[in-house]
Amino acid sequence: MKQVWDSITRPTLVVDEGRVRRNIARIAAKARASGVRFRPHFKTHQSAAIGAWFREEGVTAITASSLSMAAYFAADGWQDITVAFPVNWREIETINRLAAQVRLGLLVDSVETAQFLVERVTSPADVWLDVDTGYHRTGVDWEDDEAAAAIAGVLHGSRLTLRGVLTHAGHSYKEHMAQAVRALYDETVVRLSYVRDRLAAAGYDGLELSLGDTPCCSLVEDFSAVDEIRPGNFPYYDVMQAEIGSCGVDDIAAVVACPVVSLYPGRGQVVIYGGGVHLSKEFITDRHGRKNFGWLALPTDSGWEVLPDRSYVTSLSQEHGVLQVDAADFDRLRVGDLVLVLPVHSCMSADLLKGGVLVPSGEGFAMMPGVISG
Amino acid sequence: MKQVWDSITRPTLVVDEGRVRRNIARIAAKARASGVRFRPHFKTHQSAAIGAWFREEGVTAITASSLSMAAYFAADGWQDITVAFPVNWREIETINRLAAQVRLGLLVDSVETAQFLVERVTSPADVWLDVDTGYHRTGVDWEDDEAAAAIAGVLHGSRLTLRGVLTHAGHSYKEHMAQAVRALYDETVVRLSYVRDRLAAAGYDGLELSLGDTPCCSLVEDFSAVDEIRPGNFPYYDVMQAEIGSCGVDDIAAVVACPVVSLYPGRGQVVIYGGGVHLSKEFITDRHGRKNFGWLALPTDSGWEVLPDRSYVTSLSQEHGVLQVDAADFDRLRVGDLVLVLPVHSCMSADLLKGGVLVPSGEGFAMMPGVISG
């Protein structure tokens, strides 16, 4: 790794290939054992290069969070893509281009949007009924049988195929116990199955179940009650997932390497080149009650060494990161060194740093090609 | 403006040229009246096109927050650039390229970095002694006469010229009263002058004073006690600055236009295409005690109409924004409409959306060319 560290001059996302492959393999194996489709969400890495590692695990269907992301992966040869975001009417031309090119899945949670699509879509496409099973972000309320049946009714007989019912149980991110996450998974399956069963009773049968946030997919073993899982964050994980219990610190596969630019021994602080535009302003309130914008690690010859959490990122401005550093760690740092920040939310940091990702692989390393910029 | 709004399909930063020009002119006039150099910080807009509007106000010296931003503006013809960030040793090659090309100003707050520059810089450059007047991010403590003199001593007789003492009084962002901001400005001037006077007593005379955060530069009238001001956020302003009192709501010149993708009348919420990757995760705790990720406005034929703050952005995920919308406003919204978000921190949103800025100007509008990507 020494040549990786030596090559870095500015805040740079560094991805540990071995860890990413291990994180992918773990969920892929559980999906295979459960006999369900693994449709990973590619919003975290947004990279064709990392997509290739999923292909090696047999993955052929993916999830994207925007049409531009879907178009990027379609251009890379992915043929079955769900855009897990409510249809944006203003992008109907992009939807039609993509629907002509790949098996496109769209999310619908209103009669208006179902009608809009029926009138405006020019090629066959799949529709997933977006269901709110308790997160309260998007989706038809799981108990609202009428709304679900009305949407199915509008789609019926059109170019659009209602393929299944889908949810994102994002409230799993608020849990901090494996048992609570597993209970939430079970509740989500019950609610999603209820919607499917009510639709079947109304004459719309054969519908699939799709779910899959990273906490549930990391902590649940058996997915056989559903048809596909769509976790996204797990290839990299991050501080937030480690706090939930979805992963261990050693599973975190992406760090932001930041040059040390000044040391303030009097107040035990270190300033790095690495701020909100690199790490995002996302923070956790940690077990010490502090606003924490990231854990810290130091580069080693084979990867990195995570520091005890007495040292952490205490604040961020646009380009500056301020670290509070324990005396024992402070003496190890010099101006010009690299400090590695384990991001609070790797989806945000990876999105911010999509221009400059390094992927250590074996002895050498490469700049990651083709990361999307949209 | 109708053609601007109609052209937007995805989250897009929209800049009101008239407001930006007015915000620039206001501070430029105060600088002229005070007889000080106006060296605006270009980190917020990061745009050659907007830089041109500063040139029309007679500005010839600028501030950047990274070497890549400095290189971008140097390529656009700017000849006097201060990089208001502690020197990053790992970018010494870029520093040397720039120092050969323009009058480059560098920030130093340690003897180690002064020594590093003396040994490694290959062209003449200015150095500003970075002073901590109370913000406690970077800088030599203003009372630490010894450290200041030691740095001046290292630079003496080298290729580097100690040009002055500089501070960023970022703690002004924590104030919410004009009087408090003005008192903080006065305190900052006293502390910065103290450093200059002590250095003069040690034989380093003729040093300039440089300061300039947006709250102070907006609320103070007379800058004659200093030599230059460097505010950055004021061309756009934002919710945070309006909360401080630096500007009125009508001075906010940049909004993020976001398509409405779903309406939830049952809970008075609206979901827009526009999330943390567009707006940043920055929030304020507003006067109602709520986490507030942005105020809302609706497009009009001549610009936008700001909604009462009963309606606001209540949460953000990667691509989703969830709005809490008052009943009276809710009925005005339809799926497919645009909602405009007044960003909490425009520096962050502008950085995230640098690919797609629209600049309404007179009857027509143009995509902003040459926005930097690094």
Contacts between the chains, C-beta under 8 A, distances in Angstrom:
chain1	res1	chain2	res2	distance
A	8	B	90	7.1
A	9	B	88	7.4
A	9	B	90	4.2
A	9	B	91	5.1
A	9	B	94	7.8
A	10	B	66	7.8
A	10	B	68	7.4
A	10	B	88	7.5
A	10	B	90	7.5
A	10	B	91	6.9
A	43	B	318	6.0
A	43	B	319	7.7
A	65	B	318	5.9
A	65	B	319	4.9
A	66	B	10	7.7
A	66	B	273	7.9
A	66	B	319	5.9
A	68	B	10	7.4
A	85	B	261	7.3
A	85	B	273	7.1
A	85	B	319	5.7
A	85	B	320	7.2
A	86	B	261	4.0
A	86	B	262	4.7
A	86	B	271	6.4
A	87	B	261	6.8
A	88	B	9	7.3
A	88	B	10	7.4
A	88	B	259	5.1
A	88	B	261	5.4
A	88	B	273	5.0
A	89	B	259	7.1
A	89	B	261	7.8
A	89	B	335	6.3
A	89	B	336	3.8
A	90	B	8	7.1
A	90	B	9	4.2
A	90	B	10	7.5
A	90	B	259	4.9
A	90	B	336	6.4
A	91	B	9	5.1
A	91	B	10	6.9
A	94	B	9	7.8
A	109	B	262	5.6
A	110	B	262	5.9
A	110	B	263	7.1
A	110	B	335	6.7
A	112	B	335	5.2
A	113	B	261	7.9
A	113	B	262	7.3
A	113	B	335	6.1
A	116	B	335	7.6
A	116	B	336	7.6
A	136	B	267	6.8
A	136	B	269	7.8
A	137	B	271	6.8
A	137	B	315	7.9
A	137	B	317	6.9
A	137	B	320	6.0
A	137	B	322	6.1
A	138	B	261	7.8
A	138	B	262	5.6
A	138	B	271	5.4
A	138	B	320	6.9
A	141	B	266	7.4
A	170	B	317	6.9
A	259	B	88	5.0
A	259	B	89	7.1
A	259	B	90	4.9
A	261	B	85	7.4
A	261	B	86	4.1
A	261	B	87	6.9
A	261	B	88	5.4
A	261	B	89	7.8
A	261	B	113	7.9
A	261	B	138	7.9
A	262	B	86	4.7
A	262	B	109	5.7
A	262	B	110	5.9
A	262	B	113	7.3
A	262	B	138	5.7
A	263	B	110	7.2
A	266	B	141	7.4
A	267	B	136	6.9
A	269	B	136	7.8
A	271	B	86	6.4
A	271	B	137	6.8
A	271	B	138	5.4
A	273	B	66	7.9
A	273	B	85	7.1
A	273	B	88	5.0
A	276	B	280	6.8
A	276	B	282	7.4
A	276	B	348	5.8
A	277	B	348	6.9
A	277	B	351	4.8
A	277	B	352	7.9
A	280	B	276	6.8
A	280	B	280	6.9
A	280	B	281	5.7
A	281	B	280	5.7
A	281	B	281	4.7
A	281	B	282	4.8
A	281	B	348	6.9
A	282	B	276	7.3
A	282	B	281	4.8
A	315	B	137	7.9
A	317	B	137	6.9
A	317	B	170	6.9
A	318	B	43	6.0
A	318	B	65	6.0
A	318	B	347	5.5
A	318	B	348	7.2
A	318	B	351	7.3
A	319	B	43	7.7
A	319	B	65	4.8
A	319	B	66	5.8
A	319	B	85	5.7
A	320	B	85	7.2
A	320	B	137	6.0
A	320	B	138	6.9
A	322	B	137	6.1
A	334	B	112	8.0
A	335	B	89	6.3
A	335	B	110	6.8
A	335	B	112	5.2
A	335	B	113	6.1
A	335	B	116	7.6
A	336	B	89	3.8
A	336	B	90	6.4
A	336	B	116	7.6
A	347	B	318	5.5
A	348	B	276	5.8
A	348	B	277	6.9
A	348	B	281	6.9
A	348	B	318	7.2
A	351	B	277	4.8
A	351	B	318	7.3
A	352	B	277	7.9
A	352	B	352	7.6
A	355	B	373	6.8
A	355	B	374	6.5
A	373	B	355	6.8
A	373	B	373	7.4
A	374	B	355	7.0
